[in-house]
Structures are given as C-alpha cells and as structure tokens.
Amino acid sequence: MSTDSPTPRLTRRDGLRLAAAGTAGLAAAGLASVAPAMAAGPAERSGPTEHPGPWPEPGVGLTPGGIAHVAVTATTLWVDPRTNRPGIDDPSLTNPVDLDAWNANMPDTESRQWLTGMLESQAVLGSEVIVDEVDGEWAHVVVTAQGTPRDPRGYPGWVPTIHLVVDDRFAHHAACAPTATVTALTSTLTGTPWGRHPGIDVSFDTILPVLGHAGPAVRVAVPGGGHAFLPTEDVVVREHGEQPPLPTVEDIVATGERFLGLRYLWAGVSAYGYDCSGYTYTLFHHHGIAIDRDAGDQKNHSGLDPVEREDLQRGDLVFFATEPGADSIRHVALYLGDDMIMQSPNAARSVEIMSLTEYDTDGEYAGARRAQLAD
C-alpha cells in the first residue's frame, strides 16, 4: 500500500487508487472447531485448553483504550465501517473468516480494484490491537506491530468486533512465553498434536505464544480459544524476546520467491494476498527487520539507508512515484540485481519478477533504500 509524502500533491485516497490500478504501466466459532465438543456452548466446550472454559467471547468487553487480540486467520482493516459489498466481502467479515472464498469472489481486476482506498491493512491471528472506538458491530483499532507516522501507536482502521477478543490469559502468555512463528505459507490449528479436530488456518508470519511441545507439534496459545497445536515443521520456535538471526540478502529474496504467482490483494499482509508494501513489510518483518507498513513510509520514515540508482544492490527496496518527479510514493519493489525486481504490483497481477526498466516506462522511479543485512 502506498502513502503520500508530507507535501500534499494528491489526496491520500487518490494516490492509493493510482497504486492498485497500476496506472503507470479464528473467533469463537472457528476456535471451537479444534475441540471435540465443537458444537457446545461457551461454558460447555471441553476442547484442549490449559484451563477449562469458558473462553472469552469475541467482541465482548471491547472498551476504548483497551487491548484486544485478533481471533481470526486475518482481519481486514477498513477505512470506514459498513462500506463492504454484500455477497462479495462477506467471507472476510465472518467468524471464522474464509479468505479463500473471499479471493474467489474477486476473480477479475475490477472486483479487486474496488478495494483500493476502501481498505487500510490487515492483521493476522494473535496480533495485538488497541481499541479506540466501538460503533455497533465495528471497532476502530490500531495494530501495534505495524508502524506508520499516521499514529505512533500503530496502524489504524475499522474491523468487525467479532474478529477481536479480550483474553487476559492469552495476553499474559504473549507477554512472557516463547513464540512460534509460522514459516509455512499456511498451516492449520488442530485439537490434537497429530492433526485431529482441525480448526482455522493460520498464515505465514503469524506469531503465537508457545505453551509446550507434544509429539510432532507445538502447543500454542490462541486468542479466545485456550490452546491448539501446530506442526513443528510449520513453525520456528524462539525464546520470548529473541529476535530472528540477521538475514542475508538471499534469505530475504528466497522468502519473497515463495509467493511468486500469489494474486495481489489491496491492503493484504497475509499469504492469502499482499499489496506492494504489505509484501515488502512481511518479507522484512518475518526476518526481524522493522519497516513501516506503507510504501512512502518505508522510504521516508523507516530509517533505511538511501541508495543511488547506479549503486543498487540485490535486496534493496526501490520506490516509484505517482508521476515523474513527484514526492508521493505509490509503489515499492525488491531489487534483485541485473535490472530485475520482484513485486506485488497491482490488482490485475500477481507477485512476479520483471525488469525494472520495463516496469518503469513513465520514468516514475523515485529512489531506493537499503536495510542492514548479514554478509
């Protein structure tokens, strides 16, 4: 996703629409499915929790200034509440969400382009949010892990209240337990270590507290659902506060290549679809490097070293403006060397590798930035 520079050239939403159009060339129901008694009521469920139920109910107890956590595979942040398209966006708003069905409801460029400027970002299962306001079945939140100069607390937007849970036990584990970061493109929470009683899917780069190990699985805390299991082969476990090892350029590139062919999704930050900056944000975040959520902010506010075009190296981030010479940034891509870039370009396309020169036919190249990586 793109943002405008502090110098106003276009409105933010106009700039965002240019970017996606490519004009320059688990919740209670979902978590209950990991338990044998998936149809039971909240106080009766006998699924695998470290303590007997009841589990906190989604959407209950949300208060302005309070902390909540995302309790679905990924929640989508909207610019305004109640602006979704009935029958098209429904799978992204339910509990549990069905992001495959949502993607299937948008098979063409026009239906995906509609999202441009309507959505802000996404947040995956377990993400911490601060609640600012509750308006009926919608809550305005900020996602604390996603940096933006728009709000020092995190990235703002509206989400369905049923995607959030106030769960003190999960918050406690998140504050002190080891973590499991999902390294598979997607995995599935299950009620047993051997994969029985499957629950909701989880995306790449989802991070959940680890409660223990059992056979071929790790036992993880789940917002609003006690605990469940993920296959050991689908995650990497680290001690609380432990950062991933500093990646090499090839680590970043190899992670990016895993998503080649994945269809673009405006505001996406999950393995069900990325926009341009959601893609680069996730590649670096997965390897422990914090950069801002949006393209213009990745260039101007993430503290990365500027790079002249003639000095470009593999692994640099390259940026493109809304028009030649403009300050407003509409796009970001990962430079691969030899004039090639890897990117999630716009609503008509998928994650791809192509020539920088062929992409930038209108001369909108706007600079590059370099993160400090391992040799």
N, C-alpha and C positions, 0 to 999 in steps of 0.2 A: 504494500500500500504506500502511496506517496503522500507527502505533505508539502505545503508551500513554505517558502522561506519567510523570515520575519518581514521582508519587504513585500507588501501586497502587490501582486501582479494580477492574479485571478482570485476568485473566491476559493476556499479550500475545496468545496464540493465540485466546482468546475474543474479544478486541477485533477481531482481524483477520477472524475469521469474520463478525462483525456487519457489517464494512465491505463485503466482497464480496457478502454475501447481500442487502444493500440493505434491511435490516430497517426502516430509517427511511423508508420511502416508496419452414569448410571444414576440415578434417583431412586426413590423408594421402590417403585415397580421394577426397575432394572436390576437393582442390587438384590432384591428378594429372589431373583431367579437363580442365584448361586446357592440358595438353600433348598433342601428337600421340601420344606413346607412353604414353597414359593407363593401359594395362594392364600396363606394365612394372613390375618390382620396384624398390624404393627406390634401389638402386645403378645401375639401368639406365635410369631415366627420362631422356629427353632434352628435356624441356619447357623453357620460357623462364625460366631463372634467370640471375642475374648471374654465378654461378659454376656449374660442372657439379655434379650431385648427388654424393653422396646428400643428400636432405633429412632433417632430424631427424624421427624417428618420433613420432607422438602418444602421450602417456602415458609415454614413456621418459625417465628421468633426473629425474623429479619428486622433489624432496627437501624435507623440512621446512625452512622458511626461505628456500627458493629462489624465483626469479622464473620465471614461465611466462606464456604469452600464449594467448588464446582463438583456436582454429584452426577454428572453425565459424561459420556465419552468426550464431548467438547460442546461448550455453549458458545453461541454466536452473539456478539455484541452489536446491537442496532443503534443507529444514530438517534432514532425516535421510537418510542414504543408503539405497538399496534399498527405498524406500517407494512407488515408481512402480507404476502399474496396467499389467500386461502387456496388450498389444494396443491400449491407448489412448495411453499416453505414449511408446511405443517410438520414434516418429519424432523425438521431441525428444531422444533419448538416443543415437541412432546417429551415425555419422560417414561422410558428412555428415548433418546434421540435415535434416529435411523439415518445416518449420514450417507449411506449408500443409496437409500431411497431418495433422499434429497438431491443427490447428484443425478440420479436417473430422471428426476422431474425437470432437469435443466439440460436437455441433450443438445441444444443449439446455442449459438453465440448470443442471440437476442435475449433468451431467458436468463443467461448468465450475466450479460451486460447490465441487466436491470438492477442487479445488486450493487452496482458501482455507486458509491455515495450514499447508499442506504445502510450499509454495514460499516462497523468500525474495526473489529478484530474478532478473534476467538480466544477461548481459554480452555485448556484440556482438563480432564478429570483430576481433582485434587488441588487445582490452582486456588490460591488464596485471593479473596476479593474483599474490599471494604465497601459496605453498603452506604450509599449516600441518600437514597430516597426510595420509597415503595409507593407505587401507583397502581393499585389493583393487583393484577396478576403479573406486573412487571416491576423490576427493580433497577435503579441506576446504580452502577458499581464502578469501581476502578480495579483493574487487575494488577496486583502489586509487583509481579515479576516482569511486566512489560514497560520499559522505560519510554517516556515521552515528555517533552517540555510543556505539553498541554496541562499536565497535572503532576506535581512532584511525587504524589503517592502511587501513580500507576496509570494504566491506560483506561480511559472511560468509555462507557456505553451502557445500553439497556439490554437486560436479559430477562427471560421468563423466571419468575420466582421459583417455579418448581424445579429449576436447574440448580438451585442453591440449597445448602443445608448448613444449619448452625449445629456443629458437632464438637463439643468440648473434648471428647476423647480423641477424635482424630486430630484436632488442633494440638493437643498435648503430644501425641506421637510425632506430628510434623515438626515440633519444636525441639525434639531431643533424640529421635530414633535414627538408626541408619536408613538409607534410602535405596530404593530400586528404581533405576531409570530405564524405561522401555527402549530397547535398541532394535527390536523387530519393527517392521513397518506398522503392523498391528498385532495385538495379542488379545487374549480373552480371559477375563476373570472367571475363575471356577470355584465351586464349593468344596472340592477335594484336591489334594496335591496331584492326583492322577487324571485330572481333567473332567471329572464328573460334575454334573449340575452347572453347565456353562451359564455365565451371566453376560454382562455387557462387554463390548470390545473396548480396548484401550489403544491409543495412538502412540506412535513413535514420540519420544521425548516426554512422555508422561512420567512424573516423578511421584512415588508413593512411599510412605514410611514402611520400613521392614520390621515385622514383629518376630520373625524366626524363619527357620528352614524346615522343610518336611519332604523327604524323598526327593523327587525331581523338581521341586517347586520351592518358591519363597512365599512366605505368608506375609501379606501386606495389609495395612490398614486402609479402609475405604470410607470415604465420607458418607455418613448416614447408613452404613451397612456393616459395621463391625470389622470383619476381615474376610479376605478371599485369597486365592492362590494364583500366582503367575508362574509359567515355566521358567526354570533357572536359565535356560538357553535364550530366553527372550529379554533378559534384563541384565544390567550391571549393578552390583551392589557396592555401595560406598558407606563409610562411616559418616555419622552426622557432621555436617560442615566440611567434609572432604570434597575438594574440587576435582574434576576430571584432570588427567595429565594434560599439560600444554600440548595442543595438537600441532602436527606438521601441516604444511600445505596439502600434502597428499591425503591426510586424514580428512580435511575439510572437503576436498574435491571428491574423494571416494564416497563420503556421506551424501553429497549432492547428487552423484550419479545414480544412487539407489532410487531416486524419484523421477528419473527420466521417463517421459510418457504420461506422467500424472497430470490430469486436466486441471487447468488454472481455476482457482476459486477466489473471488474477491473477498478480502479480509481473512482468508484461511491461514491457520498456523498449525494444521494437523496433517496427518498422512492421508486425509480424505480430500485434500486440495490446499494449495498455497497461492497467495498472491505474490508479487515480486519481492516485497520486503519481508513478508511472512516466511518466505523460503530462505532468504539470507539470514534473517533473525534466528530461525530454527537451526540452521547449519552451525552457526557460531555458538548459540546457546547450548546446544547438545554437547559441545566440546568445552563448555565452561567459560566462554568469552561473552561478556555482556555488551550488546549493542542495542540501540534504541529500536523500537518496533517499526517505525516508518522510514521510507527511503530518504527523504530530505533530512530527517533527524540522524539517520545513520551516517550521513555525510557531514552534517554540521554540528552535531551535539554528542557524538559517541566517543570523542577523544581519539579517533584513529588518525594515523599519520597521513598527511596529504602526499600524493604521488603525481609527478608529471607524466603526461601521456607517453613520452619517449622512454620513461623508466618503468613502465608497467611490468609487473611480475605475476606469475601464476599465483592465484589466491587473492589478488586484490579485488576490492569492490569497485565497480565502475558505475557512474551515475549519468542520467540523461535528463535534460530539462524539458519543459513544456514547449519551448521553441528555442531556436538558436540564440544563445547569449542570455537567456532568461535565468533568473535566480531560482524560480520554482522548480523543484525536482519532481519528476513524475515516475521514474523507473530506476531500478538498481539490478545489477547482474554480477556474477562472479567471473572474473577474468581467468582464462585457462592457459594463456600464452599463445603465441603464433596467431594473434588477431582473433582468437576464438573466445566466446563467452558461453556460460551456462546460466539459464534464466527460466523464470516462470513469467512469460511476457504479458499475456492479456487474455480476455475472455474467449477468444477464438482459438486459443492454442494450449499447448501443454508444456511441461518442463522439457527443455530442449537445449541442444548445443548448436550454435551457429556463429558465423563470422560477425565480429563487431562492426566491421566496415559495411557489410551487407545489412545489418540491423539499423545502423545509424545513417540512413540515406539522406536525412534532412539536416545533418550537422548539429544534432542536439546533445552531443557528448558534453558533459558538464564537470568532469573531474573524476578522481579516483582516491580511495583511501586504503590504508594497509594496516591490518592488525599485527601485533607482535606474536609470531608463531615460533614453534620449535624448529631447529635446523633439521 
